Amino acid sequence: MIVALQTETNQPISISQIPKPVAAAGQVVVGLKAAALNHRDVFVQEGKYPGINLPVVLGSDGAGVVVAVGEGVSDALLGREVVINPALNWGVNPAFYGKDFKILGMPDNGTFAEFIAIDAKNCYAKPSHLSFEAAAALPLAALTGWRALMGRAGLKAGERVLVTGIGGGVALFVLQFAVATGAEVWVTSGSDDKIERAVALGAKGGVNYRQADWLKKLMEVTGGGRAGYFDVIIDSAGGPSFAKLTDAAALGARICFFGGTNGNITDIVPSKVFFKQLNILGSTMGSDAEFADMLTFVEKYQIQPVIDSIFPLEQAQTALARMNEGLQFGKIVLKIG
Ligand SMILES: NC(=O)c1ccc[n+]([C@@H]2O[C@H](COP(=O)([O-])OP(=O)(O)OC[C@H]3O[C@@H](n4cnc5c(N)ncnc54)[C@H](OP(=O)(O)O)[C@@H]3O)[C@@H](O)[C@H]2O)c1
């Protein structure tokens, strides 16, 4: 079968032939119709991820059809259209994953492939309103956004939400989930065009974080004063600008982050956090129950993932380069077969 294989750090993916996987006990083989990229794939390619183990088939996101079942798995699954949950072995504690937790697509072979062997319990029915490409855009990003916004920050209808870096794959799902919940959503981006596109998806407005006074501008357009404005802030950039989020936060707000694209968080003024009674929360991926809840929400509100572009599997390297340049708005998808 054809796969996109990362053989060496900082080298382009090689399109290779490897043997088709076989379903072990408890597993199925999924014939993948589509996969999608996450920033994680770029980090693995660049060697900027813990525990790199090469060669590896990259890719955490995939959707396809069950073509074989292993021992102990019902034949009824054959032919099922599924989307794969890439959070492997979360375990029983909803607050934190267990010691065997890992993310599909390193160290285990991932979804940039024609076939994958995966535990049957990680396969969920593809939402019926979604194409394979749209369903493949969901798993890692939508799960991460769902837990950050709902599980950790506990968003309620009517609250004011700020989503930073709206061009990001996770950030766009957070926007869509928050709008569907009935929140007032604002965004930041390094691109005015991306802010306009976020407004078309239901955001109330946004500011460009490349302007030095973006926080002041944001408080002006929202009418927020010195006490801040947002009940919930979702960030993945981290870095020096994170401290400004404590000014944007309303009294008692929840700031949840799940990434550190811009490096270490610096210069947070402690008194701003404790006098304002802020909650700063970290989040990673999500539990099996959260994956199921996210899919139910996507079906209920007929959410269509925002797809930036679709490349054939054979052009996975071009797709990774696009993500690395940060040009995308929404998910970059690979069409397989
Ligand atoms: N912990 C987890 O479970 C988990 C899961 C998924 C992702 N992550 C992490 O979260 C981050 C985003 O992942 P992704 O896959 O969504 O990546 P992505 O699609 O490549 O998005 C990255 C986005 O970061 C934004 N950004 C860059 N500099 C910024 C700044 N100074 N302020 C605000 N936003 C800024 C950009 O937004 P604009 O284009 O709008 O400027 C860009 O689109 C990565 O660090 C990733 O490793 C963690």
The ligand as an SDF file (V2000), in Angstrom:
LIG
                    3D

 48 52  0  0  0  0  0  0  0  0999 V2000
   -2.4540   19.9020   23.3500 N   0  0  0  0  0  0  0  0  0  0  0  0
   -3.1290   19.3830   22.3290 C   0  0  0  0  0  0  0  0  0  0  0  0
   -3.8520   18.4090   22.4690 O   0  0  0  0  0  0  0  0  0  0  0  0
   -3.0360   20.0510   21.0000 C   0  0  0  0  0  0  0  0  0  0  0  0
   -3.9000   19.6580   19.9700 C   0  0  0  0  0  0  0  0  0  0  0  0
   -3.8590   20.3420   18.7710 C   0  0  0  0  0  0  0  0  0  0  0  0
   -2.9510   21.3620   18.5850 C   0  0  0  0  0  0  0  0  0  0  0  0
   -2.0850   21.6800   19.5820 N   0  0  0  0  0  0  0  0  0  0  0  0
   -1.1330   22.7790   19.4160 C   0  0  0  0  0  0  0  0  0  0  0  0
   -1.8800   23.9660   19.1680 O   0  0  0  0  0  0  0  0  0  0  0  0
   -1.2050   24.7720   18.2240 C   0  0  0  0  0  0  0  0  0  0  0  0
   -2.1080   25.0170   17.0290 C   0  0  0  0  0  0  0  0  0  0  0  0
   -2.3250   23.7940   16.3660 O   0  0  0  0  0  0  0  0  0  0  0  0
   -3.1330   23.7220   14.9990 P   0  0  0  0  0  0  0  0  0  0  0  0
   -3.0240   22.3390   14.4740 O   0  0  0  0  0  0  0  0  0  0  0  0
   -4.4830   24.3390   15.1710 O   0  0  0  0  0  0  0  0  0  0  0  0
   -2.1630   24.6520   14.0970 O   0  0  0  0  0  0  0  0  0  0  0  0
   -2.3680   25.4990   12.8320 P   0  0  0  0  0  0  0  0  0  0  0  0
   -3.6190   25.0580   12.1350 O   0  0  0  0  0  0  0  0  0  0  0  0
   -1.0780   25.4690   12.0980 O   0  0  0  0  0  0  0  0  0  0  0  0
   -2.6050   26.9640   13.4500 O   0  0  0  0  0  0  0  0  0  0  0  0
   -1.6210   27.7580   14.0200 C   0  0  0  0  0  0  0  0  0  0  0  0
   -2.1980   29.1510   14.1440 C   0  0  0  0  0  0  0  0  0  0  0  0
   -1.5130   29.8430   15.1540 O   0  0  0  0  0  0  0  0  0  0  0  0
   -1.8570   31.1920   15.0060 C   0  0  0  0  0  0  0  0  0  0  0  0
   -0.8420   32.0840   15.5560 N   0  0  0  0  0  0  0  0  0  0  0  0
    0.4340   32.2100   15.1760 C   0  0  0  0  0  0  0  0  0  0  0  0
    1.0130   33.2090   15.9100 N   0  0  0  0  0  0  0  0  0  0  0  0
    0.0720   33.7050   16.7360 C   0  0  0  0  0  0  0  0  0  0  0  0
    0.0420   34.7380   17.7270 C   0  0  0  0  0  0  0  0  0  0  0  0
    1.1100   35.4810   17.9970 N   0  0  0  0  0  0  0  0  0  0  0  0
   -1.1060   34.9480   18.3980 N   0  0  0  0  0  0  0  0  0  0  0  0
   -2.1880   34.2280   18.1440 C   0  0  0  0  0  0  0  0  0  0  0  0
   -2.2280   33.2370   17.2150 N   0  0  0  0  0  0  0  0  0  0  0  0
   -1.1060   32.9770   16.5250 C   0  0  0  0  0  0  0  0  0  0  0  0
   -2.0510   31.4310   13.5140 C   0  0  0  0  0  0  0  0  0  0  0  0
   -3.3000   32.0770   13.3580 O   0  0  0  0  0  0  0  0  0  0  0  0
   -3.6090   33.1130   12.1680 P   0  0  0  0  0  0  0  0  0  0  0  0
   -3.3490   32.3470   10.9220 O   0  0  0  0  0  0  0  0  0  0  0  0
   -5.0300   33.4590   12.3540 O   0  0  0  0  0  0  0  0  0  0  0  0
   -2.7010   34.2770   12.3350 O   0  0  0  0  0  0  0  0  0  0  0  0
   -2.0270   30.0180   12.9220 C   0  0  0  0  0  0  0  0  0  0  0  0
   -3.0320   29.7880   11.9850 O   0  0  0  0  0  0  0  0  0  0  0  0
    0.0990   24.0460   17.9000 C   0  0  0  0  0  0  0  0  0  0  0  0
    1.1070   24.5320   18.7690 O   0  0  0  0  0  0  0  0  0  0  0  0
   -0.2250   22.6010   18.2150 C   0  0  0  0  0  0  0  0  0  0  0  0
    0.8950   21.8330   18.5280 O   0  0  0  0  0  0  0  0  0  0  0  0
   -2.1250   21.0510   20.7810 C   0  0  0  0  0  0  0  0  0  0  0  0
  1  2  1  0
  2  3  2  0
  2  4  1  0
  4  5  1  0
  4 48  2  0
  5  6  2  0
  6  7  1  0
  7  8  2  0
  8  9  1  0
  8 48  1  0
  9 10  1  0
  9 46  1  0
 10 11  1  0
 11 12  1  0
 11 44  1  0
 12 13  1  0
 13 14  1  0
 14 15  2  0
 14 16  1  0
 14 17  1  0
 17 18  1  0
 18 19  2  0
 18 20  1  0
 18 21  1  0
 21 22  1  0
 22 23  1  0
 23 24  1  0
 23 42  1  0
 24 25  1  0
 25 26  1  0
 25 36  1  0
 26 27  1  0
 26 35  1  0
 27 28  2  0
 28 29  1  0
 29 30  1  0
 29 35  2  0
 30 31  1  0
 30 32  2  0
 32 33  1  0
 33 34  2  0
 34 35  1  0
 36 37  1  0
 36 42  1  0
 37 38  1  0
 38 39  2  0
 38 40  1  0
 38 41  1  0
 42 43  1  0
 44 45  1  0
 44 46  1  0
 46 47  1  0
M  CHG  2   8   1  16  -1
M  END
$$$$
